[in-house]
Amino acid sequence: MKPKEVPVPKTLAIVDDELEMEDVFSLIFEELTSQDLLRIEFFSDAPALWKWTETRRPDLVITDISLSGIEGPELVRGLRQRAPEIPVYFMSGHAEESYRKLMRELNVCRYLAKPFAATALLAFVEHDLGLIPVGREEMHPPTS
């Protein structure tokens, strides 16, 4: 009998200069982090994320568009130079329509309008990273 494979946790990097958002994201992803399916790294600005990506690669980046200092679009441009394959979500309190062209240009895969629904964000991340929490396997039948 083959030993059960232990999944390697996926890494989510979140960039937001509003410190209280760390608590919000921690609550949203609590089930995934407690089951060791997801690790979250929080950053308050672009340079901190860029430095971190010199030695590590997240599986997904979520960034606010409006950051103090270097804003989200410039953060993504810098990230694309280092790791063009990493999927990125933008979040903002502004209308998505004004960012559609920029999202295509930067290959941003999702837009989260603040305030966003926690359940929708959780579903996007679970889908995009292929995560299935214990207890919800029956909701995700295996594909053959």
VOGU-3710 file (C-alpha; in Angstrom, 3 decimals, decimal comma):
1> mkpkevpvpk> 0,000/0,000/0,000  1,367/3,390/-1,000  1,800/5,909/1,813  -0,619/8,813/1,613  0,989/11,818/-0,050  1,101/14,902/2,120  0,296/17,936/-0,018  2,795/20,766/-0,058  1,017/23,936/1,079  0,480/26,584/-1,586
11> tlaivddele> 1,791/30,060/-0,834  -0,370/33,156/-1,137  1,368/36,546/-1,048  -0,872/39,466/-0,102  0,224/43,081/-0,541  -1,831/45,726/1,226  -0,742/48,780/3,179  -3,862/48,635/5,385  -2,621/46,542/8,303  -6,112/45,440/9,386
21> medvfslife> -6,457/43,553/6,092  -4,032/40,953/7,446  -6,668/39,957/10,026  -9,387/39,904/7,373  -7,426/37,599/5,064  -6,364/35,381/7,963  -10,028/34,811/8,830  -11,056/34,181/5,219  -8,374/31,543/4,719  -8,416/30,080/8,257
31> eltsqdllri> -9,735/26,670/7,138  -7,044/26,302/4,466  -4,196/27,460/6,699  -5,299/25,285/9,639  -5,259/22,230/7,346  -1,786/23,237/6,118  -3,068/23,604/2,556  -2,157/27,283/2,344  0,511/29,562/3,757  0,011/33,311/3,671
41> effsdapalw> 2,792/35,877/3,473  1,782/39,495/4,092  3,613/42,515/2,686  2,887/46,211/3,125  4,636/47,365/-0,051  6,122/46,331/-3,395  9,812/46,387/-2,403  9,159/43,918/0,440  7,430/41,497/-1,964  10,142/41,885/-4,603
51> kwtetrrpdl> 12,891/41,191/-2,053  11,045/38,113/-0,815  10,640/36,789/-4,385  14,413/36,847/-4,846  14,523/33,543/-2,949  10,896/32,291/-2,970  7,937/32,047/-5,311  4,317/32,453/-4,269  1,662/30,443/-6,061  -0,613/33,496/-6,167
61> vitdislsgi> -0,328/37,223/-5,405  -3,204/39,438/-4,304  -2,393/43,139/-4,316  -4,275/46,324/-3,672  -4,115/48,667/-6,648  -3,677/51,752/-4,456  -0,609/51,324/-2,281  1,504/54,006/-0,671  4,746/54,421/-2,579  4,820/52,007/-5,507
71> egpelvrglr> 1,252/51,233/-6,561  -0,193/47,848/-7,526  0,273/48,093/-11,312  3,967/48,948/-10,906  4,307/46,143/-8,350  2,931/43,712/-10,941  5,284/45,019/-13,647  8,230/44,376/-11,312  6,880/40,952/-10,407  6,450/40,045/-14,080
81> qrapeipvyf> 10,172/40,750/-14,651  11,047/38,308/-11,850  8,340/35,686/-12,297  5,938/36,167/-15,213  4,077/32,921/-14,484  2,646/33,893/-11,081  -1,094/34,613/-11,167  -2,162/37,969/-9,723  -5,455/39,339/-8,392  -6,071/43,080/-8,125
91> msghaeesyr> -8,293/44,494/-5,396  -9,605/48,023/-5,226  -12,477/50,152/-4,054  -12,826/51,592/-7,569  -14,881/50,338/-10,505  -13,396/47,407/-12,403  -14,184/48,911/-15,808  -11,498/51,537/-15,397  -8,885/48,791/-14,904  -9,864/46,300/-17,628
101> klmrelnvcr> -7,212/47,421/-20,148  -4,524/47,527/-17,477  -5,504/44,058/-16,236  -5,149/42,620/-19,759  -1,823/44,410/-20,248  -0,437/43,028/-16,959  -2,097/39,618/-17,280  -4,011/40,037/-14,014  -6,437/37,154/-13,726  -9,040/38,469/-11,255
111> ylakpfaata> -10,383/41,735/-9,881  -11,796/42,003/-6,352  -13,980/45,044/-5,716  -13,765/46,222/-2,110  -15,670/45,354/-0,106  -15,524/41,859/-1,607  -17,436/38,764/-0,552  -15,216/36,472/1,516  -16,914/33,371/0,101  -16,231/34,480/-3,479
121> llafvehdlg> -12,567/35,188/-2,752  -12,185/31,831/-1,002  -13,811/30,036/-3,948  -11,532/31,824/-6,462  -8,373/30,940/-4,524  -9,442/27,331/-3,934  -10,232/26,952/-7,641  -7,153/28,714/-8,985  -4,761/26,866/-6,653  -6,545/23,510/-6,827
131> lipvgreemh> -7,207/23,346/-3,081  -9,849/21,048/-1,607  -10,246/21,306/2,169  -10,830/18,149/4,187  -14,549/17,627/4,653  -15,444/19,178/1,328  -14,012/16,483/-0,959  -17,513/15,319/-1,921  -18,198/18,784/-3,325  -15,236/18,369/-5,685
141> ppts> -15,566/14,973/-7,433  -12,294/13,646/-8,836  -11,762/14,231/-12,533  -10,558/11,398/-14,696
//
